[in-house]
């Protein structure tokens, strides 16, 4: 049975190479090549698709990128299987992808022949990590020092609050977005900062970028923020 695949990457040259590569895979048909999340959602909304191969960092697009986009795709298109093709080497980011039940990740540093295996695994609802992703995760586990600067030591709600704050929302706006009181959001923000040893609001943004909670493309707009009046 033919596997219908959509590919999303913000580099046109990458898309051209992917189209040529995937066209040589057995039982794979490329239904579309897109450069941002807006075009990806439009494609999936109008064309039957089995598997999406998407970059993790695509700064343009109405639906964002990274974890936010992956979660959106899971909600909007629950039958479509997701493969993340990424150059990200952060163990924290990779584990954050796995934590939301996206179980197939391929590194751009690997032989792209891995994608054929990944696509077939996705169709069969099986997990797959490319050799380089396996290496990065294993190396991180081996060298783990137990330092507190890792989202794994934050609760999901604390991580969510930091991510939204780093995206530019105020405490009140975050409360409205996720249905919590301003007081609760403020307390979760303060607790998360204490756990991570962050002193200023600008440190939240730097932390979020470093650990893949928000795209680095936001740095020009947000990194100058050092306001402390939102608590």
N, C-alpha and C positions, 0 to 999 in steps of 0.2 A: 504494500500500500504506500502510495506517495505521501511524503511528509512535507507539508506546506510550511515554508520558513520565511519569516520577515527579519530583516537585519537593520539595526539602528546604530549609527556611529556618526559623529559630527565631522569626520574627515572624509571628503568625497573620494580621495585616493584609496582609503581603506575600504570603502564600499565597493569600489570598482574591483579591487582585488578579491573581496569576499564573494562578489557575484561570479567571478571567474572560478574561484576555488569551489564554491558550493555547487556550481553547475556540473562538476565532475563527480559529485558524490552520488552513490546509488540511492534511488528512491527519494531524492530530495528535489523539490521545486521551490525556487525563490519567488515569492509572491510580491515582494516589494523591498526597496532600499530607501531608507529615510535618514535625515540628518538631525532630527530633534524629536522631542517627546510629543509635540503637537501633531506632527505628521505621522508619527507612529500610532497614536490613538486614532487618528482619522483613518489610517490604513486598516487597523484591526476592526474598526467599527463598520467598515464596508466590505471587507474581504475575509473569507474563511481562512483561518490560520491555525496551525498545530503548535509551532514552536517559534519563539522570538529569541533572536541572538542580539543582545544589546550591550553597548558600552556602558560602563558605570558612570563616567563623568561626561555629560553632554550639557553644557551650560545654558543653551538656548532651549526654548520650548515652554509652553503654557503649563505643562505638568511636571516641571522640574526634572531632576535626575537623581542618581544615587538611590538610596533607600526609599526616599519619598516616591519616586517613579515606580520602583519595583512593587511597593505596597499598593499603589494605585492600580497598576496592571493586574495584580492578584485579585483586587476587589472587582474591577470592571470586566475583566476577561478571565474568569476562574478556570476555564477549560484549557487555556493556552499555557503551555509549558515555557518556563523562562530559563535562558542560559545567559550568564554574565560573561562577557569577553572583555577583559580589562588589563591595563598596565599597572594597576594599583598593586603595591607591594606591602601595604600596611596589614599586619596580622589582625589588628582591631577591625579594620574595614571588612576584611574577608570573613571574619567571624560574625560580623553584624549582618552580612549577606546571608550566611548560613542560618543565623538565628531567626530570620523571618521566613524560613522554609524555602529559600531558593537554593537548591541543593546541587546545582551544576555550575561550576566556575572554570573558565579556561583563561590562562594567562596569555597575553599578547607576546610574551617571550618564548612561548612554546611553539613547537611545530604545529602549524594550523591544521595538519591532518588530524589532530586531536578532536577537531570540531565534528568530524564525521561520527566518531564514537559518541561525542557529547549529544549530538542531535538524536541519534538512535536511542541513547539512554533516556533522553527526555521523553521521546515518544513512548518508551516502555515504563515510564514513571520510576526510573531508577536514578540513584545519585552518581555523580561523576566529578572528580577534581583532576585537572590536568597535572602532569608531573611537576611543573614549576609551582603551582598552587600548593600541592602536597608538600613540596620542599619548604616553601615559605612558612607554612603552618607548623611543620615539624621543627624547623629551626627556631621559631618563636617559642614553641613549647619547651624545647630543650634549654633555651637561654632565659626562661621566665624567671624574673627576680622577685616577683610579688609586690612590685612598687604599686602605689595606689592610683597612679595615673592611667587607669584603664576603665572604659565604660562598663566592663563586666562587673565592677564593684558598685555601680549605680543601679538603682531600681529602674525598671522600664519607664516609670512615670518621671523619674528625675532626668533620665536621658532625653525623654521627649521634651521636657521643659527647656533643657539646655539647647536642644536642637532648634526649637521654635524661637527662643530668645536670640540665638545666633543668626537666625534668618531675618531678624529685624523687628519681631513682634514685641510689644510691651507686655508687662505682667498681666495687665487687664485684658489685652487682646488674646493672650494665650489662654487665660481663663475662659473667655468667650468661645474660643476655638475648641477647647477640649472639655468644656462643661465642668470646670472646677472654679471655686471661689478665688478671688484675688489673693486672699490670705493664704490659702493652701498652695497656690502656685508660687508665691513668694517664699514660703517656708521650704518648698521642694528645691527651689533655686538656691537658697542659702545653704541647705544641707548638702546639695551636690557640690557646691563650690568648696565647702569645708572638706568633704571627702577627697576632692582632687587637689586641694591646696591652692585654689585660685583666689586671688586677692581682689581683682577688679573685673568689671563687666567685659572689658576688652579681652581679658584672659579667656573668657568663655568662648568668644569668637575664634581666637587662635586655637584653642583646644578643639573646637568643633571642626575646624578646617583640617587640622593635623590628623584627626581620627575619623575623617570621612563622614561626619554627621551633616555637614553642609558642603556644597561644592566650593572649591577654591576660587571660582569665578566671582564669588560674592565679596572677595577681599577688598577690592577697590572701593566698594560702597560701604562696607561695614567695619573695616579694620580701624577706622578713625574713631569709632564710637568708644567712649570711655565714660559713659554716664553711669551714675550710681543711684539715680533717683527713682529707678523703676522697682525697687525692692519693696 
